[in-house]
Amino acid sequence: MHDDAPAPFLKWAGGKRQLLPRILDLAPARIETYYEPFVGGGAVFFALAAGKRFGRAVLGDANPELVNCYESVRDDVAGVIAELRKHRNTKADYYKVRAKDPSRLSKTARAARVIYLNRCGYNGLYRVNSDGRFNVPFGSYARPNICDVPRLEAAARALAEVDLVCGDFRDVLAERQPGENDFVYLDPPYVPISRTASFTAYAQRAFGPDDQRRLAETLRALSREQVPALLSNSYCSDTRRLYAGPDLIYKKVPARRAINSVGAGRGLVDEILVRTVAIR
């Protein structure tokens, strides 16, 4: 990858580095509007942007701090960089920043806080408690790259004309009605494959079974409308049941977990890729 090519500037649970080649192969060669309602670390968006494969993009997430981070990098990357340069990789500084109320900070300071906590927090996790407070412990890394200026500037260029939406995935898709020349990629919090594997605390409200059903209904609606769309999730009995039927096509694929609190848990796991009939 060239130094000036856009790439994710956040580590994110469920990142798509392992599945990226498969996803890019299934995406249309030329996309009028690209939709990604669960943007997370944005690996698919940045890869498509690097390949200049879409004319417009609409990105969204239910996490207001994440959406503000993307908005701030898009609108004032110099301000975000200036704020990041104030931060230091010490345990005392980390917990001081973590304890701050983001609603009392400027947009750029809020964005810098997210990036700093992501870079210096344990294992790159983003996790909040029931009150919406970030609660990941200090990571104790020797030299984390807190302020990666070239990467942030490249991301800002990729985000320059992007519409950003904070809200439910249906809000993102309602921004413009997706059509047959567009592409929708859906990467929700995954259905847990065991009672101890559940991790949906990216936003204050968890993404639960009812949301998974709503998402399956939305993907089926896109298929009926001949909209090219692709979804990734865990491969389990729940997802096989949700996505079975003639209007969708699914495939089991192996992927390596990028973020896991236990090193032994970072091996290959089965994931599901579901596509609409508009993708052949």
C-alpha positions as CSV (number, residue, x, y, z in Angstrom):
1,M,0.0,0.0,0.0
2,H,1.3,3.5,-0.9
3,D,2.0,5.8,2.0
4,D,-0.7,8.2,0.9
5,A,-3.4,5.5,0.4
6,P,-6.3,5.7,2.9
7,A,-6.4,3.0,5.6
8,P,-8.1,2.6,9.0
9,F,-6.7,4.8,11.7
10,L,-8.5,3.0,14.5
11,K,-8.2,-0.6,15.7
12,W,-11.6,-2.1,16.0
13,A,-13.1,-5.4,17.2
14,G,-14.4,-7.3,14.3
15,G,-12.1,-5.6,11.9
16,K,-12.2,-6.9,8.3
17,R,-8.6,-7.3,7.4
18,Q,-8.9,-11.1,7.0
19,L,-12.1,-11.0,5.0
20,L,-11.2,-7.9,3.0
21,P,-10.1,-9.7,-0.2
22,R,-13.3,-11.7,-0.4
23,I,-15.5,-8.7,0.3
24,L,-13.7,-6.6,-2.4
25,D,-14.1,-9.5,-4.9
26,L,-17.9,-9.5,-4.3
27,A,-18.3,-5.7,-4.4
28,P,-19.2,-4.2,-7.8
29,A,-16.3,-2.8,-9.9
30,R,-18.0,0.6,-10.0
31,I,-20.4,1.8,-7.3
32,E,-22.4,5.0,-7.6
33,T,-23.1,5.3,-3.8
34,Y,-21.5,3.1,-1.2
35,Y,-23.4,2.5,2.1
36,E,-21.8,1.2,5.3
37,P,-24.2,1.5,8.3
38,F,-21.8,-0.2,10.8
39,V,-18.6,1.6,9.8
40,G,-16.4,0.6,12.8
41,G,-12.8,0.8,11.8
42,G,-13.8,1.4,8.1
43,A,-11.5,-1.2,6.5
44,V,-13.9,-1.9,3.6
45,F,-14.6,1.8,3.1
46,F,-10.9,2.8,3.0
47,A,-10.1,-0.1,0.6
48,L,-12.8,0.9,-1.8
49,A,-11.8,4.5,-1.5
50,A,-8.2,3.6,-2.3
51,G,-9.4,1.8,-5.4
52,K,-11.6,4.8,-6.4
53,R,-14.5,2.4,-6.8
54,F,-17.4,4.6,-5.7
55,G,-18.7,8.1,-6.6
56,R,-20.3,8.9,-3.2
57,A,-20.4,7.2,0.2
58,V,-22.7,7.2,3.2
59,L,-21.2,5.9,6.4
60,G,-22.9,5.5,9.8
61,D,-22.7,4.0,13.2
62,A,-24.8,4.0,16.4
63,N,-21.8,5.1,18.4
64,P,-21.8,8.9,18.6
65,E,-18.1,9.1,19.7
66,L,-17.1,7.1,16.6
67,V,-19.2,9.2,14.2
68,N,-17.8,12.4,15.7
69,C,-14.3,11.0,15.3
70,Y,-14.8,10.5,11.6
71,E,-16.5,13.9,11.2
72,S,-13.7,15.7,13.0
73,V,-11.0,13.9,10.9
74,R,-13.0,14.8,7.8
75,D,-13.6,18.4,8.7
76,D,-10.6,19.4,10.8
77,V,-7.8,16.9,10.6
78,A,-5.2,19.5,11.6
79,G,-7.2,20.2,14.8
80,V,-7.4,16.5,15.6
81,I,-3.6,16.2,15.1
82,A,-2.9,19.2,17.3
83,E,-5.1,17.7,20.1
84,L,-3.5,14.2,19.8
85,R,0.0,15.7,20.2
86,K,-1.0,16.8,23.7
87,H,-1.5,13.2,24.8
88,R,1.2,11.0,26.5
89,N,1.4,7.2,26.9
90,T,1.4,7.0,30.6
91,K,-1.0,5.2,32.9
92,A,-1.9,8.4,34.8
93,D,-2.6,10.3,31.6
94,Y,-4.6,7.5,30.2
95,Y,-7.0,7.3,33.2
96,K,-7.2,11.0,33.3
97,V,-8.3,11.2,29.7
98,R,-10.6,8.2,30.1
99,A,-12.4,9.9,33.0
100,K,-13.2,13.0,31.0
101,D,-16.8,13.6,30.0
102,P,-16.6,13.8,26.2
103,S,-19.7,16.1,26.1
104,R,-17.6,18.8,27.7
105,L,-14.9,18.7,25.0
106,S,-14.7,20.3,21.6
107,K,-15.3,18.1,18.6
108,T,-11.6,17.8,17.8
109,A,-10.7,17.0,21.4
110,R,-13.4,14.3,21.6
111,A,-12.1,12.8,18.4
112,A,-8.5,12.9,19.7
113,R,-9.7,11.2,22.9
114,V,-11.2,8.3,21.0
115,I,-8.0,7.8,18.9
116,Y,-5.7,8.1,22.0
117,L,-7.8,5.6,24.1
118,N,-7.9,3.3,21.1
119,R,-4.2,3.4,20.6
120,C,-3.2,3.2,24.3
121,G,-6.1,1.1,25.7
122,Y,-5.8,-2.6,26.2
123,N,-5.9,-4.6,23.0
124,G,-7.5,-1.8,21.0
125,L,-10.9,-2.4,22.4
126,Y,-13.8,0.0,22.3
127,R,-16.2,-0.9,25.1
128,V,-18.6,1.1,27.2
129,N,-20.6,0.2,30.3
130,S,-24.4,0.5,30.8
131,D,-24.0,4.3,31.4
132,G,-22.2,4.7,28.1
133,R,-18.8,5.3,29.8
134,F,-15.6,4.0,28.1
135,N,-14.1,1.4,30.5
136,V,-11.2,-0.3,28.8
137,P,-8.0,-0.5,31.0
138,F,-4.6,0.9,30.1
139,G,-2.7,-1.2,27.6
140,S,0.9,-0.7,28.9
141,Y,2.3,-0.6,25.3
142,A,5.9,0.6,24.9
143,R,5.6,2.9,21.9
144,P,2.1,3.1,20.5
145,N,1.7,5.4,17.5
146,I,-0.7,7.9,19.1
147,C,-0.5,10.5,16.3
148,D,0.0,8.9,12.9
149,V,-0.1,12.1,10.8
150,P,0.2,10.6,7.3
151,R,-2.6,8.0,8.0
152,L,-4.9,10.7,9.5
153,E,-4.3,13.0,6.6
154,A,-5.0,10.2,4.0
155,A,-8.2,9.3,5.9
156,A,-9.3,12.9,5.8
157,R,-8.9,13.0,2.0
158,A,-10.9,9.8,1.7
159,L,-13.7,11.2,4.0
160,A,-13.8,14.6,2.3
161,E,-17.1,14.2,0.5
162,V,-18.6,11.4,2.7
163,D,-22.0,11.8,4.4
164,L,-21.9,10.6,8.0
165,V,-24.9,9.5,10.0
166,C,-25.2,8.7,13.7
167,G,-28.0,6.3,14.3
168,D,-29.7,3.0,13.5
169,F,-28.6,1.1,10.3
170,R,-32.0,2.0,8.8
171,D,-31.3,5.7,9.3
172,V,-28.1,5.3,7.2
173,L,-29.9,3.5,4.4
174,A,-32.7,6.1,4.4
175,E,-30.2,8.9,3.8
176,R,-30.5,8.0,0.1
177,Q,-32.5,5.1,-1.2
178,P,-30.0,2.5,-2.4
179,G,-30.4,1.4,-6.0
180,E,-29.1,-1.2,-8.4
181,N,-26.0,0.7,-9.1
182,D,-25.1,1.1,-5.5
183,F,-23.5,-1.2,-2.9
184,V,-24.4,-1.8,0.7
185,Y,-22.0,-3.5,3.2
186,L,-23.4,-4.6,6.5
187,D,-21.0,-5.5,9.3
188,P,-23.1,-5.5,12.5
189,P,-22.0,-6.6,16.0
190,Y,-21.8,-10.4,15.5
191,V,-24.3,-12.9,16.9
192,P,-22.4,-14.5,19.8
193,I,-21.4,-18.1,19.2
194,S,-21.3,-18.9,22.9
195,R,-22.5,-17.4,26.2
196,T,-19.0,-16.1,26.9
197,A,-18.4,-14.8,23.4
198,S,-20.9,-12.0,23.4
199,F,-19.5,-8.6,22.8
200,T,-21.9,-6.0,21.6
201,A,-20.9,-3.1,23.9
202,Y,-19.7,-0.7,21.2
203,A,-22.5,1.7,22.0
204,Q,-24.7,2.2,25.1
205,R,-27.5,0.1,23.7
206,A,-26.6,-3.5,22.8
207,F,-27.4,-4.9,19.4
208,G,-29.6,-7.8,20.3
209,P,-31.6,-10.6,18.6
210,D,-34.5,-8.3,17.6
211,D,-31.9,-6.1,15.8
212,Q,-30.4,-9.1,14.1
213,R,-33.9,-10.0,12.8
214,R,-34.6,-6.4,11.6
215,L,-31.2,-6.5,9.8
216,A,-32.1,-9.8,8.1
217,E,-35.4,-8.3,7.0
218,T,-33.6,-5.2,5.6
219,L,-31.1,-7.4,3.6
220,R,-34.0,-9.4,2.1
221,A,-35.8,-6.1,1.2
222,L,-32.6,-5.0,-0.6
223,S,-32.4,-8.3,-2.4
224,R,-36.0,-7.9,-3.6
225,E,-35.1,-4.4,-4.9
226,Q,-32.0,-5.9,-6.8
227,V,-29.6,-3.8,-4.7
228,P,-26.1,-5.3,-4.5
229,A,-25.5,-5.9,-0.7
230,L,-23.3,-8.0,1.4
231,L,-23.4,-8.9,5.1
232,S,-20.8,-10.5,7.4
233,N,-21.6,-12.2,10.7
234,S,-20.6,-15.1,12.8
235,Y,-21.4,-18.5,11.4
236,C,-23.8,-20.3,13.7
237,S,-27.3,-21.9,13.8
238,D,-28.9,-18.4,14.4
239,T,-27.4,-16.8,11.4
240,R,-28.0,-19.8,9.1
241,R,-31.6,-19.7,10.1
242,L,-31.8,-15.9,9.7
243,Y,-30.3,-15.9,6.2
244,A,-31.7,-19.2,4.7
245,G,-33.9,-18.9,1.7
246,P,-33.9,-18.3,-2.1
247,D,-33.6,-14.5,-1.9
248,L,-30.2,-14.6,-0.2
249,I,-27.0,-16.6,-0.8
250,Y,-24.6,-17.4,2.1
251,K,-21.2,-19.0,2.4
252,K,-19.1,-20.1,5.3
253,V,-15.6,-18.5,5.3
254,P,-12.7,-18.8,7.8
255,A,-11.4,-15.6,9.4
256,R,-8.9,-14.9,12.1
257,R,-10.0,-12.9,15.1
258,A,-8.1,-9.6,15.2
259,I,-9.0,-8.6,18.7
260,N,-9.4,-11.1,21.6
261,S,-8.6,-10.7,25.3
262,V,-7.0,-14.2,25.3
263,G,-4.2,-14.8,22.8
264,A,-5.2,-18.4,22.2
265,G,-8.6,-17.1,21.1
266,R,-7.1,-15.3,18.0
267,G,-7.2,-18.3,15.8
268,L,-9.4,-19.2,12.8
269,V,-13.2,-19.0,13.3
270,D,-16.0,-19.5,10.8
271,E,-17.9,-16.4,9.7
272,I,-20.8,-16.1,7.3
273,L,-20.9,-13.9,4.2
274,V,-24.4,-13.3,2.9
275,R,-25.1,-11.6,-0.4
276,T,-28.2,-10.5,-2.2
277,V,-29.2,-12.1,-5.4
278,A,-28.1,-8.9,-7.2
279,I,-24.5,-10.0,-6.6
280,R,-23.7,-12.9,-9.0
